[in-house]
Amino acid sequence: MKLIDEQYTRRPIFGILKMTQWLRVQGHHVNHKRVGRLMKLMGIEAIYPKPRLSQRNTEHKIYPYLLRDLEIERADQVWTSDITYIRLRQGFIYLVAIMDWYSRYVLSWSVSNTMDVSFCIEALQEAFRTGQPEIFNSDQGSQYTSQDFTKILLDREIKISMDGKGRCFDKTFVSYYTS
């Protein structure tokens, strides 16, 4: 357990399988079940982005998807945004990007070590320095459905469009990289 604790402190991304492999390299004859029991007993688990990062808040309003069958013909017609994570040695940081759907130009981006709405608002305010869209499309993550975020768009009379959770950039990047 002492070795597991020391290695976990050095490499908190080590899960049960990597920890088992590391212990074997150190000369200990253990299997993944024993390592898993010990890690659970110690209350430690690998640090990685857990599923459902795009959890929506059920109290927030969800807007309809407005882009179905819409012909995107010019810049600033539709902007889109999404959040992803960047793996670092000691954990993760989150990256939000705002992009013009027509030109695929990244208008702004911001990073944060938390998934709160403030870094999304920061990126949105920065993007407004280049113009303003008619429609803003995002997924249904709690950052985009929050009143703080949607109020900024509604105050500027920007229509809000929302894809299903976690699907915002998928269609944009697929169409860009396959054309």
KOLSELO-681880 format. One record per residue (C-alpha): x, z, y; residue in three letters. Coordinates in pm, 1 decimal, padded with zeros to 6 digits. Each point is the difference from the previous one (the first is absolute). Example, Ala and Ser with C-alpha at 12.3 -4.5 7.8 and 13.67 -1.06 7.14 Angstrom:
BEGIN
+----------+----------+----------+------+
!        u !        w !        v ! type !
+----------+----------+----------+------+
!  01230.0 !  00780.0 ! -00450.0 !  ala !
!  00137.0 ! -00066.0 !  00344.0 !  ser !
+----------+----------+----------+------+
This chain:
BEGIN
+----------+----------+----------+------+
!        u !        w !        v ! type !
+----------+----------+----------+------+
!  00000.0 !  00000.0 !  00000.0 !  met !
!  00293.3 !  00069.9 !  00232.3 !  lys !
!  00133.4 ! -00353.7 ! -00054.9 !  leu !
! -00344.6 ! -00150.6 !  00056.9 !  ile !
! -00036.9 !  00196.9 !  00322.6 !  asp !
!  00343.7 ! -00104.3 !  00127.8 !  glu !
! -00055.5 ! -00366.1 ! -00084.2 !  gln !
! -00350.3 !  00004.7 !  00148.0 !  tyr !
!  00145.2 !  00138.7 !  00324.0 !  thr !
!  00249.5 ! -00289.5 !  00007.6 !  arg !
! -00247.2 ! -00266.0 ! -00117.1 !  arg !
! -00363.7 !  00098.5 !  00062.4 !  pro !
! -00113.4 ! -00344.8 ! -00111.1 !  ile !
!  00099.4 !  00078.5 ! -00360.0 !  phe !
! -00305.6 !  00022.5 ! -00219.6 !  gly !
! -00015.4 !  00117.3 ! -00357.9 !  ile !
!  00154.0 ! -00312.5 ! -00153.8 !  leu !
!  00290.1 ! -00028.7 !  00244.2 !  lys !
!  00066.7 !  00374.7 ! -00024.8 !  met !
!  00000.7 ! -00024.2 ! -00381.9 !  thr !
!  00242.6 ! -00291.3 !  00014.3 !  gln !
!  00225.3 !  00187.0 !  00241.9 !  trp !
!  00001.1 !  00314.5 ! -00218.4 !  leu !
!  00094.3 ! -00208.8 ! -00304.3 !  arg !
!  00292.3 ! -00152.2 !  00191.5 !  val !
!  00106.6 !  00357.9 !  00077.4 !  gln !
!  00011.8 !  00068.6 ! -00376.4 !  gly !
! -00331.1 !  00182.9 ! -00049.3 !  his !
! -00219.6 ! -00102.7 ! -00291.8 !  his !
! -00350.1 !  00007.7 !  00153.1 !  val !
! -00305.1 ! -00217.6 ! -00016.5 !  asn !
! -00239.8 ! -00091.4 !  00278.9 !  his !
! -00268.1 !  00241.4 ! -00121.2 !  lys !
!  00229.0 !  00302.6 !  00039.2 !  arg !
!  00125.0 ! -00116.5 !  00340.1 !  val !
! -00359.5 ! -00057.3 !  00109.4 !  gly !
! -00102.9 !  00350.9 ! -00108.4 !  arg !
!  00297.3 !  00153.3 !  00183.2 !  leu !
! -00062.6 ! -00197.7 !  00317.9 !  met !
! -00367.1 !  00097.9 ! -00008.6 !  lys !
!  00093.8 !  00363.6 ! -00057.4 !  leu !
!  00233.8 ! -00019.8 !  00302.0 !  met !
! -00272.1 ! -00164.5 !  00208.9 !  gly !
!  00199.1 ! -00311.3 !  00082.2 !  ile !
! -00087.9 ! -00366.6 ! -00020.8 !  glu !
!  00159.8 ! -00319.0 !  00122.1 !  ala !
! -00055.5 ! -00087.8 !  00364.6 !  ile !
! -00158.1 ! -00343.2 !  00023.4 !  tyr !
! -00304.9 ! -00150.0 !  00167.7 !  pro !
! -00296.5 !  00108.9 ! -00203.0 !  lys !
! -00286.5 ! -00237.4 ! -00074.0 !  pro !
! -00277.8 ! -00030.1 !  00252.9 !  arg !
!  00206.7 !  00007.1 !  00318.5 !  leu !
! -00275.7 ! -00201.4 !  00164.8 !  ser !
! -00258.9 !  00271.2 ! -00043.9 !  gln !
! -00283.2 ! -00044.7 !  00241.2 !  arg !
! -00170.5 !  00291.4 !  00164.4 !  asn !
! -00365.4 ! -00002.2 ! -00107.3 !  thr !
! -00099.1 !  00130.3 !  00344.9 !  glu !
!  00151.5 ! -00305.5 !  00171.4 !  his !
! -00199.7 ! -00316.6 !  00061.5 !  lys !
!  00089.9 ! -00302.1 ! -00211.8 !  ile !
! -00033.2 ! -00336.6 !  00172.9 !  tyr !
! -00101.2 ! -00323.0 ! -00176.5 !  pro !
!  00245.6 ! -00272.7 ! -00095.1 !  tyr !
! -00037.2 ! -00270.3 !  00266.9 !  leu !
!  00252.6 ! -00258.3 ! -00118.4 !  leu !
! -00187.5 ! -00149.7 ! -00295.5 !  arg !
! -00027.2 ! -00375.2 !  00062.5 !  asp !
!  00144.9 !  00043.6 !  00351.4 !  leu !
!  00232.2 ! -00281.3 !  00105.7 !  glu !
!  00310.2 !  00157.0 !  00160.1 !  ile !
!  00099.4 ! -00261.3 !  00259.5 !  glu !
!  00208.8 !  00171.3 !  00267.6 !  arg !
!  00226.3 !  00291.4 !  00080.7 !  ala !
! -00166.0 !  00324.2 !  00109.0 !  asp !
! -00318.8 ! -00090.7 ! -00184.1 !  gln !
!  00067.7 !  00252.3 ! -00278.6 !  val !
!  00261.5 !  00271.4 ! -00027.7 !  trp !
!  00058.8 !  00187.3 ! -00322.4 !  thr !
!  00178.7 !  00321.3 ! -00087.7 !  ser !
!  00117.9 !  00182.2 ! -00308.0 !  asp !
!  00213.4 !  00297.2 ! -00099.1 !  ile !
!  00270.3 !  00004.0 ! -00265.9 !  thr !
!  00272.4 !  00242.5 ! -00097.1 !  tyr !
!  00377.4 ! -00032.1 !  00000.2 !  ile !
!  00189.2 !  00191.6 ! -00266.2 !  arg !
!  00287.9 !  00212.0 !  00129.4 !  leu !
!  00247.7 !  00214.8 ! -00186.0 !  arg !
! -00187.2 !  00321.0 !  00088.4 !  gln !
! -00357.7 ! -00128.7 ! -00003.6 !  gly !
! -00199.9 ! -00260.4 !  00188.7 !  phe !
! -00091.2 ! -00118.4 !  00345.5 !  ile !
! -00309.2 ! -00198.2 !  00082.3 !  tyr !
! -00000.5 ! -00330.0 !  00186.1 !  leu !
! -00300.1 ! -00144.1 !  00181.7 !  val !
!  00009.2 ! -00359.8 !  00120.6 !  ala !
! -00244.7 ! -00192.3 !  00216.2 !  ile !
!  00004.2 ! -00374.5 ! -00044.7 !  met !
! -00177.8 ! -00299.7 !  00148.4 !  asp !
! -00187.9 ! -00159.6 ! -00289.9 !  trp !
!  00034.5 ! -00359.1 !  00129.4 !  tyr !
!  00370.9 ! -00006.4 !  00088.0 !  ser !
!  00109.9 !  00271.6 ! -00247.9 !  arg !
!  00202.4 !  00144.8 !  00288.4 !  tyr !
!  00064.7 !  00374.9 ! -00022.3 !  val !
! -00122.9 !  00129.5 !  00334.6 !  leu !
!  00114.4 !  00358.8 ! -00047.2 !  ser !
!  00097.4 !  00258.7 ! -00255.8 !  trp !
!  00061.4 !  00371.8 ! -00021.1 !  ser !
!  00137.5 !  00245.7 ! -00255.3 !  val !
! -00090.6 !  00358.7 ! -00080.2 !  ser !
!  00075.9 !  00262.2 ! -00261.3 !  asn !
! -00371.2 !  00088.5 ! -00016.6 !  thr !
! -00312.5 ! -00207.3 ! -00052.6 !  met !
! -00182.7 !  00123.7 !  00310.3 !  asp !
! -00169.1 ! -00237.5 !  00242.1 !  val !
!  00242.1 !  00049.6 !  00291.4 !  ser !
!  00260.9 ! -00252.7 ! -00113.2 !  phe !
! -00274.9 ! -00259.3 ! -00057.6 !  cys !
! -00130.7 !  00055.6 !  00352.7 !  ile !
!  00356.0 ! -00029.1 !  00132.5 !  glu !
!  00038.1 ! -00339.7 ! -00170.4 !  ala !
! -00340.2 ! -00113.7 !  00127.8 !  leu !
!  00083.4 !  00094.2 !  00360.6 !  gln !
!  00330.3 ! -00187.6 ! -00030.8 !  glu !
! -00178.1 ! -00309.5 ! -00136.2 !  ala !
! -00237.6 ! -00000.4 !  00297.5 !  phe !
!  00301.4 ! -00077.1 !  00221.4 !  arg !
! -00003.8 ! -00353.8 ! -00144.3 !  thr !
! -00375.3 ! -00062.3 !  00021.1 !  gly !
! -00326.7 !  00099.7 ! -00158.8 !  gln !
! -00184.5 ! -00132.1 ! -00306.9 !  pro !
! -00365.3 ! -00091.0 ! -00030.8 !  glu !
! -00007.9 !  00164.4 ! -00345.9 !  ile !
!  00219.5 !  00274.6 ! -00144.1 !  phe !
!  00011.0 !  00001.9 ! -00381.7 !  asn !
!  00131.2 !  00284.7 ! -00214.6 !  ser !
! -00068.3 !  00177.5 ! -00325.6 !  asp !
! -00222.0 !  00308.6 ! -00019.6 !  gln !
!  00281.4 !  00256.6 !  00016.9 !  gly !
! -00077.4 !  00317.6 !  00190.8 !  ser !
!  00242.8 ! -00098.5 !  00277.7 !  gln !
! -00198.6 ! -00314.9 !  00080.2 !  tyr !
! -00343.2 !  00158.5 ! -00038.3 !  thr !
!  00082.5 !  00302.6 !  00215.2 !  ser !
! -00190.5 !  00040.1 !  00324.7 !  gln !
!  00327.2 !  00010.8 !  00195.1 !  asp !
!  00099.8 ! -00344.6 ! -00128.2 !  phe !
! -00338.0 ! -00174.3 !  00006.0 !  thr !
! -00080.4 !  00131.5 !  00349.9 !  lys !
!  00301.4 ! -00184.9 !  00140.5 !  ile !
! -00126.4 ! -00326.9 ! -00151.0 !  leu !
! -00363.5 !  00055.0 !  00098.9 !  leu !
!  00095.9 !  00093.8 !  00357.5 !  asp !
!  00170.4 ! -00341.4 !  00025.7 !  arg !
! -00304.9 ! -00170.5 ! -00157.0 !  glu !
!  00200.2 ! -00114.0 ! -00301.5 !  ile !
! -00203.3 ! -00066.0 ! -00316.4 !  lys !
!  00111.6 !  00208.8 ! -00297.1 !  ile !
!  00024.2 ! -00152.8 ! -00347.3 !  ser !
!  00093.1 !  00191.6 ! -00314.8 !  met !
!  00110.7 ! -00121.5 ! -00341.4 !  asp !
! -00031.4 !  00212.0 ! -00308.9 !  gly !
!  00249.6 !  00286.6 ! -00019.6 !  lys !
!  00363.6 ! -00106.4 ! -00011.5 !  gly !
! -00062.3 ! -00377.1 !  00006.2 !  arg !
!  00059.4 ! -00100.8 !  00359.4 !  cys !
!  00332.5 ! -00188.2 ! -00008.3 !  phe !
! -00039.0 ! -00136.4 ! -00352.8 !  asp !
! -00190.6 ! -00315.5 !  00095.3 !  lys !
!  00202.5 ! -00055.3 !  00316.4 !  thr !
!  00340.5 !  00016.2 ! -00169.5 !  phe !
! -00111.5 ! -00194.5 ! -00306.4 !  val !
! -00128.2 ! -00286.4 !  00214.9 !  ser !
!  00315.6 !  00010.0 !  00214.4 !  tyr !
!  00251.1 ! -00001.5 ! -00284.0 !  tyr !
! -00182.7 ! -00256.4 ! -00212.5 !  thr !
! -00058.6 ! -00256.4 !  00274.0 !  ser !
+----------+----------+----------+------+
